[in-house]
Amino acid sequence: MKKISLIVLSILLVVILAACGANNNNSSSDNTSSISKSSGTSSVTDASQSASTSAENAKRTLYPLTETDATGKKITFVKAPEKIVSTSPSETEILFALGLADRIVGVSKSDNFPKEVESKAKIGSTTTPNAEAIVATGADLVVTGISIKDTALENLRTLGLNVICSDPKNLNDVLNEILFLGRITDKQKEAEALVAQMKADIKKVTDVAATIKLEKKKKVYIEFSPGWTVGSGEFMNELITLSGGLNIASDVKGWIQIDEEKIIKDNPDVIIYTLDKVDKEGKKLEDLIHGRTGWRDITAIKTEQVIGLNGDVLSRPGPRITQALLGIANAIYPDLYKK
């Protein structure tokens, strides 16, 4: 009996030890699985962070960078410009819109937007900026626009200044200039966001314009300065066209002095003018339009479709140009477009 009991006890002991071994193996397996899962989560997180970092780096400008401006001039930047002067209100607005306020050290005396320009040094006119004043700012980038005279531009370059000149003819040029300045200043992310917003505004207008039949399109005359209108090949003409209007001066190219008799003959349905302009004698543009001989019979005047728009917004090919597009569209077709 004792022998049998001992045998039974031995068998029980073997079973118990085997069970414990199995439990230990399972525990080890669970721990290994847990570590493996933990490591997998960590790898995914690291990969996500790495992808995010790579995306951010993809938006960073790599220097040295060589760019070509509207005059064909190539300039190489070894780093992002730290002190920027703008001689053109349009370009100034772009620079501020890109978040470069802290780097702007000088602007033209014509600059008035955004409000922060008031605290910046004034470096003269848009046509002939003060070269000495610009040099004194220590600028490593000077941005100019369509108004600068050729002689003034060359003078700045002979002084060894990095000068970028722009000459946008249409909305696409404006969008490209924003991206261009974004690359130079290492503000590509901001530039792309601004362009995306502007493209959305353009789409709002063009989607509606596409529904306007040719026979329903209105004839438009625009006077941005006393005695001056715009023909084909310029951004103001494009704003009218994109809105679904027909610019009566589109048969002529560029910025042109008006022919009062021709405008009477063309008989526009809508007249758009700038609110803040006066002639040499101080007469308001709106009064000039209504007072011209024979103009009272023009359809736009008879139907009171003479609309004034903010001159700065209308005439500056910068980040607010799509606001001008929306304003023109609403002026021509108020029943179709909503601000």
C-alpha positions in Angstrom: 0.0 0.0 0.0 2.8 2.3 0.9 4.5 1.6 -2.4 1.3 2.3 -4.3 0.8 5.6 -2.4 4.4 6.6 -3.2 3.8 5.9 -6.9 0.6 7.9 -6.9 2.3 10.8 -5.1 5.1 10.7 -7.6 2.7 10.8 -10.6 0.8 13.8 -9.0 4.0 15.6 -8.5 5.0 15.2 -12.1 1.6 16.5 -13.3 1.8 19.5 -11.1 5.3 20.4 -12.2 4.3 20.0 -15.9 1.3 22.3 -15.4 3.5 24.9 -13.7 6.0 24.7 -16.6 3.1 25.2 -19.1 1.9 28.3 -17.1 5.4 29.8 -17.1 5.7 29.2 -20.8 2.3 30.9 -21.4 3.3 33.8 -19.2 6.5 34.2 -21.1 4.7 34.1 -24.4 2.2 36.7 -23.2 5.0 39.0 -22.1 6.8 38.5 -25.4 3.5 39.3 -27.3 3.0 42.4 -25.1 6.5 43.7 -25.8 6.0 42.9 -29.5 2.8 44.8 -29.6 4.3 47.7 -27.7 7.2 47.9 -30.0 4.9 47.8 -33.0 2.9 50.8 -31.7 6.1 52.7 -31.1 7.3 52.0 -34.6 4.0 53.3 -36.1 4.2 56.5 -34.0 7.8 57.1 -34.9 7.0 56.5 -38.6 4.1 59.0 -38.4 6.3 61.6 -36.8 9.0 61.0 -39.3 6.4 61.4 -42.2 5.1 64.6 -40.6 8.7 66.0 -40.3 9.4 65.0 -43.9 6.3 66.9 -45.0 7.3 70.0 -43.1 10.8 69.8 -44.5 9.4 69.4 -48.0 7.9 72.9 -47.6 11.2 74.4 -46.5 13.4 76.2 -49.0 16.8 74.7 -49.7 19.5 77.3 -50.1 21.5 78.3 -52.1 18.5 79.1 -54.3 18.6 80.8 -57.7 15.4 82.5 -59.1 14.7 84.5 -62.2 12.4 87.6 -62.0 10.1 89.2 -64.6 13.0 91.1 -66.2 15.0 87.9 -66.8 17.5 88.7 -64.0 18.8 85.7 -62.1 19.6 86.1 -58.4 21.1 83.5 -56.1 20.2 83.5 -52.4 22.5 81.8 -50.0 19.9 82.0 -47.2 16.5 83.4 -46.5 16.5 87.2 -46.8 16.5 88.9 -43.3 15.9 92.5 -44.2 13.4 93.2 -47.0 12.5 96.5 -48.7 9.4 96.8 -51.0 9.0 99.7 -53.4 5.6 98.5 -54.6 2.3 98.4 -52.6 1.2 95.2 -54.3 4.4 93.4 -53.4 4.2 94.8 -49.9 0.8 93.3 -49.4 2.1 89.9 -50.5 5.0 90.1 -48.1 2.8 90.9 -45.2 0.3 88.2 -46.2 3.1 85.7 -46.0 3.9 86.7 -42.4 7.1 88.6 -43.1 6.2 91.8 -41.1 9.2 91.4 -38.9 11.6 91.2 -41.8 10.3 94.2 -43.7 12.5 97.3 -43.1 11.2 99.7 -45.7 8.2 100.5 -47.9 7.2 103.1 -50.5 5.4 106.3 -49.5 2.4 105.0 -51.4 2.0 102.0 -49.1 -1.1 102.1 -46.9 -2.1 98.5 -46.3 -2.0 96.7 -44.0 -1.9 99.1 -41.1 1.5 97.8 -40.0 3.2 99.7 -42.9 2.8 102.9 -41.0 5.6 101.9 -38.7 8.0 101.0 -41.5 10.7 103.3 -43.0 9.6 105.2 -46.1 12.1 104.8 -49.0 10.5 107.1 -51.6 8.2 106.7 -54.6 7.2 103.5 -56.5 8.7 104.9 -59.7 12.0 106.3 -58.4 12.7 104.9 -54.9 15.5 106.5 -52.8 18.5 104.4 -53.4 20.4 105.9 -50.4 17.5 105.3 -48.1 17.3 101.6 -49.2 21.1 101.1 -48.8 20.8 102.5 -45.3 18.3 99.9 -44.3 20.9 97.1 -44.9 18.3 95.3 -47.0 19.4 91.9 -48.5 16.3 91.9 -50.8 14.5 94.7 -52.6 11.2 93.8 -54.2 9.9 96.2 -56.9 6.8 96.2 -59.2 5.4 97.4 -62.5 5.7 101.1 -61.6 9.5 101.4 -61.2 11.3 103.2 -63.9 14.0 101.2 -65.8 16.7 103.7 -64.9 15.8 103.5 -61.2 15.8 99.6 -61.3 19.3 99.5 -63.0 20.6 102.1 -60.5 19.6 99.9 -57.6 21.3 96.9 -59.2 24.5 98.8 -59.9 24.7 99.4 -56.1 25.0 95.6 -55.6 21.5 95.2 -54.2 19.5 92.0 -54.7 16.5 93.4 -56.6 13.5 91.3 -57.7 11.1 93.0 -60.2 7.6 91.7 -60.9 5.1 92.5 -63.8 2.0 90.4 -63.4 -0.4 90.5 -66.4 -3.1 88.2 -65.1 -4.3 86.4 -62.0 -2.1 83.4 -62.7 0.9 85.7 -62.7 -0.2 87.0 -59.3 -0.6 83.5 -57.9 2.8 82.5 -59.2 4.5 85.6 -57.8 3.1 84.7 -54.3 4.6 81.3 -54.6 7.8 82.8 -56.0 8.2 85.2 -53.0 7.3 82.3 -50.7 10.2 80.2 -52.1 12.7 83.1 -51.8 11.7 83.9 -48.2 11.2 80.3 -47.0 7.5 80.9 -46.6 6.3 78.2 -49.0 3.6 76.8 -46.7 2.1 80.2 -46.1 2.3 81.0 -49.8 0.5 77.8 -50.8 -2.3 78.3 -48.3 -2.8 81.9 -49.6 -2.9 80.7 -53.2 -5.4 78.0 -52.3 -7.7 80.5 -50.7 -7.5 82.8 -53.7 -8.2 80.0 -56.1 -11.4 79.2 -54.1 -12.5 82.8 -54.6 -11.8 82.6 -58.3 -13.8 79.3 -58.6 -16.8 81.0 -56.9 -16.9 83.5 -59.7 -16.1 81.3 -62.7 -18.6 78.7 -61.7 -21.4 81.4 -61.9 -19.9 83.0 -65.0 -20.0 79.7 -66.8 -23.8 79.7 -66.6 -24.2 83.1 -68.3 -25.2 82.8 -72.0 -23.3 85.0 -74.5 -26.4 87.0 -75.4 -26.9 87.8 -71.7 -23.4 89.0 -71.1 -23.2 92.7 -70.2 -20.9 95.3 -71.8 -18.6 96.9 -69.2 -16.5 100.0 -69.1 -13.9 100.5 -66.3 -12.1 103.7 -65.5 -9.5 103.2 -62.9 -8.0 106.7 -63.1 -9.5 109.9 -64.6 -9.3 109.5 -68.4 -7.8 106.0 -68.3 -9.2 102.5 -68.9 -7.7 99.1 -69.6 -7.7 96.8 -72.6 -6.7 93.3 -73.3 -3.5 91.7 -71.9 -3.9 93.2 -68.4 -5.3 91.7 -65.1 -8.2 94.2 -64.9 -9.5 93.1 -68.2 -9.3 89.5 -67.1 -11.3 90.3 -63.9 -14.1 91.5 -66.1 -13.9 88.5 -68.4 -13.8 86.0 -65.6 -16.9 87.7 -64.1 -18.8 87.0 -67.3 -18.6 90.6 -68.6 -17.5 92.0 -71.9 -14.9 94.8 -71.6 -15.7 97.4 -74.3 -12.0 98.3 -74.5 -10.7 94.7 -75.0 -10.1 95.5 -78.7 -7.2 97.6 -77.6 -4.2 96.3 -75.7 -2.8 97.6 -72.4 -3.5 100.7 -70.3 -5.1 103.3 -72.6 -6.4 106.9 -72.5 -10.1 106.9 -73.1 -11.9 108.0 -76.3 -15.1 109.5 -75.0 -16.9 109.3 -78.3 -16.0 105.6 -78.6 -17.4 104.8 -75.2 -20.7 106.6 -76.1 -20.8 104.4 -79.3 -20.0 101.2 -77.4 -22.8 102.0 -74.9 -21.8 100.0 -71.8 -24.4 98.4 -69.6 -22.2 98.9 -66.5 -19.6 101.4 -65.6 -17.1 100.7 -62.9 -14.8 103.3 -61.4 -12.4 103.8 -58.5 -13.9 105.6 -55.5 -10.8 107.4 -54.4 -9.6 109.2 -57.6 -9.8 112.8 -58.5 -8.4 114.7 -61.5 -5.8 117.5 -61.5 -8.5 120.0 -60.5 -9.7 117.9 -57.7 -12.9 116.7 -59.3 -14.1 113.3 -58.3 -14.0 110.6 -60.9 -17.7 109.8 -60.4 -18.7 113.4 -61.1 -16.5 113.5 -64.2 -18.2 110.4 -65.6 -21.7 111.8 -65.1 -20.7 115.3 -66.4 -19.2 114.3 -69.7 -21.0 115.5 -72.9 -23.3 112.9 -74.3 -22.7 110.4 -71.6 -26.1 110.8 -70.0 -27.5 108.7 -72.8 -25.2 105.7 -72.0 -27.2 102.8 -70.8 -25.2 102.4 -67.6 -25.8 106.0 -66.6 -29.5 105.9 -67.5 -30.1 102.8 -65.5 -27.8 104.0 -62.7 -25.4 101.1 -63.1 -22.4 103.2 -62.3 -20.5 101.5 -59.4 -17.5 102.6 -57.5 -15.0 100.2 -56.0 -12.0 100.6 -53.7 -9.2 101.8 -55.9 -6.4 100.1 -54.0 -8.1 96.7 -54.1 -9.0 97.1 -57.7 -5.6 98.2 -59.0 -3.1 96.2 -57.0 -2.2 92.8 -58.3 -1.6 91.3 -54.9 -3.4 89.1 -52.3 -6.6 91.2 -52.4 -7.0 90.9 -56.2 -9.6 88.2 -55.8 -11.6 90.6 -53.6 -11.5 92.9 -56.6 -12.8 90.0 -58.7 -15.7 89.4 -56.4 -16.5 93.1 -56.3 -16.5 93.4 -60.1 -18.6 90.3 -60.5 -21.2 91.6 -58.0 -21.2 95.1 -59.7 -21.9 93.5 -63.1 -24.4 90.9 -62.1 -25.7 91.7 -58.6 -28.5 89.2 -58.9 -26.1 86.3 -59.7 -23.2 87.0 -57.4 -23.4 87.4 -53.7 -20.5 89.0 -51.8 
